[in-house]
Each structure stands twice: as C-alpha cells, then as structure tokens.
Amino acid sequence: MRKWLLITLSLIIGSFLVHKIDWEDKEISSGANSNNVEEDLVPQFERYRDNIRNVTPKKILPAPNPNELLVERLPPKLISPKPPRPPEPVSWNRAEVTSSGVLRSGRTTIRLAGIDPLEVGEKCTDGNGNVWPCGMFARTAFRQFVRGRPLECNPVDDNNAKVITTNCTLAGFDMSAWLVWQGWAEPIGDRYAEDLKKAKSNNFGKWSERAPGL
C-alpha cells in the first residue's frame, strides 16, 4: 500500500514540475513578443534624401526643405487703393446749334470750354482784302457737324443751370478741338495749339486765303 502511495505522489509531483516549466517558457516567449511589439511601435525616421524628384504642380508652393536654411519672412505687400473712378459723362439729346461753339438742349445752353468761337455776326477778311461773314459760315459748318446727334459732356457743379461751360464729345470726337481744327474757333491756352497750327497751315475757316464763294 505504501508503495502505491509513493508512486502516486511521485507522479503528481512530476506533473506539477512539467506544467511549471511550460508556464515559464510561455512567459518568456510572451515577454519576447511584447518587446518586439514595442519596438515595432517606435517610429522609424528616415533621413531626408536629396535625390527626391519634385512633383509639385505649378502655382503650388513646394514642401520645405529641412536641410536648407530658414529664410526671412517678408512683410505683407500693401495693396494701394484703386483710384477713384472719373464721373460719368452727362448725355444731352437733341442739341441745337445756335452759333459756333454754342448749343441748346432743352432749356440749357451749352458753351464749349477751352475755345473762343466765332460769333454769328462776326466778319473776316481774306488774303485779298475781301470781307465775308465767317461767323455765319462757322454756324452752318457746326450745324452740319452736329446734325442733332446726342452729346456727352463732362459734368459740372450744377447740370440744371441755364448756361453751362464744359467740354463735350460727339461720337468720341472732342467738339472744341474740331472747331479749332476747322478754323472756326481759336484756343484758350495750349490745349488745342496743334489743332490751330493745322487750321492755319491748311487755310481752313477764318484762316482762308480766299473767302468762300469768291
């Protein structure tokens, strides 16, 4: 009986020792695996390579180069405000010519600025000493130029005034320049000096060597 007890006890002790050894091996194995997992979780930094091809699209800032020195940031460029828009021209419809350089639209009389036009009753003398009604010729020529077409004039302080003096254009042409160029007005100042030279050199209008019709 004692013999069987010793055999059973030895078997129990042996089995316990075998399980203990297996458990220790598992703990060692699991510890090694955990160390490998922790190593895998540590980020691995790659050294910057200079031979990387730049594929940044146009108009897109490239990525910063960590090997290059930092550049100084410039202050923001101040954008100057836009200049104020010039005032819109005022349109005058059905303008009637009353004399050279003077028109009437409705109840408003418009005098062209920058010129001294011929009056209706003014007379001129040609190169041969003949006197002729250049003022009436000037009004007729100006009427043929305007022909009731709408004008665009620079705005004045009071566009509702009975008489205004301003610069006007007809079909994009400066009306004051046209009168000087045709010899029906003289400029005030130097603005239309070149047009006056052309009128004199071509014997236009009042600068004619021979009175019209003679």
C-alpha positions in Angstrom: 0.0 0.0 0.0 2.8 2.4 0.9 4.4 1.6 -2.4 1.4 2.7 -4.4 1.2 5.9 -2.4 4.8 6.7 -3.2 4.2 6.0 -6.9 1.1 8.3 -7.0 2.9 11.1 -5.1 5.8 11.0 -7.5 3.5 11.1 -10.5 1.7 14.2 -9.1 5.0 16.0 -8.3 6.4 15.2 -11.7 3.3 16.5 -13.5 3.4 19.7 -11.4 7.0 20.3 -12.4 6.3 19.8 -16.1 3.4 22.3 -16.0 5.6 24.8 -14.2 8.4 24.5 -16.8 5.8 25.0 -19.7 4.4 28.1 -17.9 7.8 29.7 -17.5 8.5 29.0 -21.2 5.3 30.7 -22.2 6.0 33.7 -20.0 9.5 34.1 -21.6 8.0 33.7 -25.1 5.3 36.3 -24.4 7.8 38.7 -23.0 9.9 38.5 -26.0 6.9 39.0 -28.3 5.8 42.1 -26.3 9.3 43.6 -26.6 9.0 43.1 -30.4 5.6 44.8 -30.5 7.0 47.7 -28.5 9.9 48.0 -30.9 7.5 48.0 -33.8 5.5 50.9 -32.3 8.6 53.1 -32.1 8.6 55.4 -35.2 11.5 55.0 -37.5 12.7 58.3 -39.0 14.1 58.2 -42.5 16.9 60.6 -43.4 16.0 63.3 -45.9 17.1 62.3 -49.4 18.3 65.0 -51.8 17.6 62.9 -54.9 13.8 63.0 -54.5 12.1 64.3 -57.7 10.0 67.4 -57.2 6.4 66.6 -58.5 4.8 69.7 -57.0 2.3 71.2 -59.5 2.7 74.6 -60.9 1.5 77.6 -58.8 1.7 75.4 -55.7 4.3 76.1 -53.1 6.8 73.2 -52.7 7.3 71.4 -49.4 10.0 73.0 -47.2 13.5 71.5 -47.4 14.7 70.7 -43.8 18.3 70.9 -45.0 18.1 74.4 -46.2 18.5 77.5 -44.1 15.4 79.3 -43.0 14.6 82.5 -45.0 13.4 85.7 -43.6 9.7 86.3 -43.8 8.9 89.4 -45.8 6.2 91.8 -44.5 2.9 91.7 -46.4 2.8 93.8 -49.5 0.4 96.7 -49.1 -2.0 97.0 -52.0 -2.7 100.6 -52.8 -6.3 101.5 -53.1 -7.8 101.9 -56.5 -8.0 105.4 -57.8 -11.5 106.9 -57.8 -13.4 106.4 -61.0 -14.0 109.6 -63.0 -17.5 110.9 -63.0 -19.8 109.6 -65.8 -20.4 112.0 -68.6 -23.8 113.7 -69.0 -25.7 113.0 -72.1 -27.6 115.8 -73.9 -30.1 114.8 -76.6 -31.4 116.9 -79.5 -28.9 119.6 -79.1 -29.4 122.6 -81.5 -26.6 124.8 -82.7 -27.2 128.5 -82.0 -23.7 129.6 -83.0 -20.2 128.2 -83.4 -19.3 126.5 -80.1 -22.8 127.2 -78.5 -25.7 124.7 -78.4 -29.0 124.4 -76.7 -30.6 121.3 -75.3 -34.0 121.8 -73.8 -33.7 124.9 -71.6 -29.9 124.5 -71.1 -27.4 126.5 -73.1 -24.0 124.6 -73.5 -20.9 126.6 -74.3 -17.8 124.5 -75.3 -14.9 125.1 -72.9 -11.3 125.9 -73.9 -12.0 127.9 -77.1 -13.0 131.4 -78.3 -15.5 130.6 -81.2 -16.7 133.0 -83.9 -19.9 134.9 -83.2 -22.7 134.7 -85.7 -22.4 138.3 -86.8 -18.6 138.3 -86.9 -16.9 139.2 -90.2 -13.5 138.1 -91.5 -11.1 139.4 -94.2 -9.4 137.0 -96.6 -5.9 137.4 -98.2 -7.3 139.6 -101.0 -9.0 142.0 -98.6 -12.5 140.7 -99.1 -14.8 140.8 -96.1 -17.0 137.8 -95.6 -19.5 136.6 -92.9 -17.3 133.9 -91.3 -19.5 133.8 -88.2 -22.5 132.6 -90.3 -20.3 130.1 -92.2 -19.0 128.8 -88.8 -22.5 128.2 -87.5 -23.5 126.4 -90.7 -20.5 124.2 -90.6 -21.1 123.4 -86.9 -24.7 122.5 -87.6 -23.7 120.1 -90.3 -21.2 118.5 -87.9 -23.7 118.1 -85.0 -26.9 117.2 -87.0 -28.9 116.8 -83.8 -26.9 113.9 -82.6 -26.6 113.3 -78.8 -23.6 114.9 -77.0 -21.7 113.6 -74.0 -20.3 116.4 -71.8 -18.3 116.5 -68.6 -20.5 117.0 -65.6 -20.5 120.4 -63.9 -21.4 121.5 -60.4 -25.0 122.3 -61.5 -26.1 120.5 -64.6 -29.5 122.1 -64.1 -28.1 125.6 -64.6 -29.4 127.6 -67.6 -25.9 128.1 -69.0 -23.0 125.7 -68.5 -19.5 125.7 -69.9 -17.9 122.3 -70.3 -16.0 120.0 -72.7 -18.2 117.8 -74.9 -17.6 115.0 -77.3 -19.7 113.9 -80.3 -19.2 110.3 -81.5 -16.0 110.2 -79.4 -14.5 113.4 -81.0 -13.7 116.5 -79.0 -16.0 119.2 -80.3 -13.8 122.1 -79.2 -10.8 120.5 -81.0 -12.9 120.1 -84.1 -13.9 123.8 -84.2 -10.3 124.9 -83.8 -9.1 122.4 -86.4 -11.7 123.6 -88.9 -10.7 127.2 -88.3 -14.0 128.3 -86.7 -12.5 129.0 -83.2 -9.2 129.9 -81.5 -7.9 128.0 -78.5 -7.7 129.4 -75.0 -4.4 128.1 -73.6 -2.2 125.5 -75.2 -4.6 122.5 -75.2 -5.6 122.9 -78.8 -2.4 124.6 -80.1 -1.6 121.8 -82.5 -5.1 122.0 -84.0 -4.7 125.7 -84.6 -1.4 125.1 -86.5 -3.2 122.6 -88.7 -6.0 125.0 -89.4 -3.6 127.8 -90.4 -1.4 125.7 -92.5 -4.4 124.3 -94.4 -6.1 127.7 -94.7 -9.3 126.4 -93.0 -12.2 128.5 -91.9 -11.3 132.1 -90.9 -7.7 131.5 -92.0 -8.8 131.0 -95.6 -6.8 133.0 -98.2 -10.0 133.4 -100.2 -13.5 133.9 -99.0 -15.9 131.1 -99.8 -17.9 131.7 -103.0 -15.5 134.4 -104.3 
